[in-house]
């Protein structure tokens, strides 16, 4: 059974940025492929919550955040409760953790 999926505003914004970059640099076909890969991965996570390790900065922000690598440079940052999967951010792995956490509203 899968959990209900909820997207945070930073997750929607970061997804839009990643997809826009992909479209601009690699075209429509790669854009569609990456979009499908991200959405399939989110659905997979909603069924198998522990599929990814806890991120090391979770202790610093006080929330258990997990990171699932979709492709070598794109990672889904998520958390969950008993009833919901929260997609927190779509991270380009070149982006520093500090910058990502700032975009998410956390300060270290």
C-alpha positions in Angstrom: 0.0 0.0 0.0 1.3 3.4 -0.9 1.1 6.6 1.1 -0.5 9.8 -0.1 2.1 12.0 -1.8 2.5 15.6 -0.9 4.9 18.1 -2.5 6.3 21.0 -0.7 6.6 24.4 -2.5 10.5 24.1 -2.5 10.1 20.6 -4.1 7.8 21.9 -6.8 10.1 24.9 -7.5 13.2 22.8 -7.6 11.6 20.2 -9.8 10.5 23.0 -12.2 14.1 24.3 -12.3 15.6 20.9 -12.9 13.2 20.1 -15.7 13.6 23.6 -17.3 17.4 23.1 -17.3 17.0 19.7 -18.8 14.7 21.0 -21.5 16.9 23.9 -22.4 20.1 21.9 -22.5 18.9 18.5 -23.8 15.5 19.0 -25.4 12.0 17.7 -25.1 12.8 13.9 -25.2 15.2 14.1 -22.3 12.8 16.4 -20.4 10.0 13.9 -20.7 12.4 11.0 -19.8 13.6 12.8 -16.6 10.1 13.8 -15.6 8.9 10.2 -15.9 11.9 8.9 -13.9 11.3 11.4 -11.1 7.5 10.6 -10.9 8.2 6.8 -11.1 10.7 7.2 -8.3 8.3 9.1 -6.1 5.7 6.4 -6.6 8.3 3.8 -5.7 9.3 5.6 -2.6 5.7 5.9 -1.5 5.5 2.1 -1.4 9.1 1.4 -0.1 9.7 4.2 2.3 13.1 2.9 3.6 14.5 2.6 0.1 17.0 5.4 0.8 19.4 6.2 3.6 18.8 9.0 6.1 20.7 12.1 5.0 23.6 13.1 7.4 22.2 16.7 7.9 18.9 15.3 9.3 20.2 15.7 12.9 21.1 19.3 12.2 17.6 20.3 11.0 15.7 18.0 13.4 13.8 16.2 10.6 14.6 12.7 9.3 15.2 13.5 5.6 16.1 10.7 3.2 17.7 11.0 -0.3 16.9 8.8 -3.2 19.2 9.1 -6.2 17.1 9.1 -9.4 20.0 9.5 -11.8 23.6 10.4 -11.0 22.9 14.1 -10.4 19.3 14.2 -9.3 18.2 13.2 -5.8 14.7 13.3 -4.3 14.8 14.5 -0.7 11.8 13.2 1.2 10.3 12.6 4.6 7.2 10.6 5.7 4.7 10.0 8.4 2.3 7.0 8.9 0.0 8.4 6.2 1.9 10.7 3.9 5.1 10.9 1.9 6.4 14.4 1.7 8.6 15.3 -1.3 10.8 18.0 0.2 13.2 18.9 -2.6 14.5 17.7 -6.0 18.2 18.3 -5.6 20.8 18.6 -8.3 23.7 17.0 -6.5 26.0 19.8 -7.6 24.0 22.1 -5.2 25.5 22.4 -1.8 23.5 20.9 1.1 23.6 24.3 2.9 22.0 26.1 -0.1 19.4 23.3 -0.5 18.5 23.5 3.2 18.2 27.3 2.9 15.8 26.9 0.0 13.8 24.5 2.1 13.6 27.0 4.9 16.1 25.5 7.3 19.1 27.3 8.8 22.1 25.6 10.1 
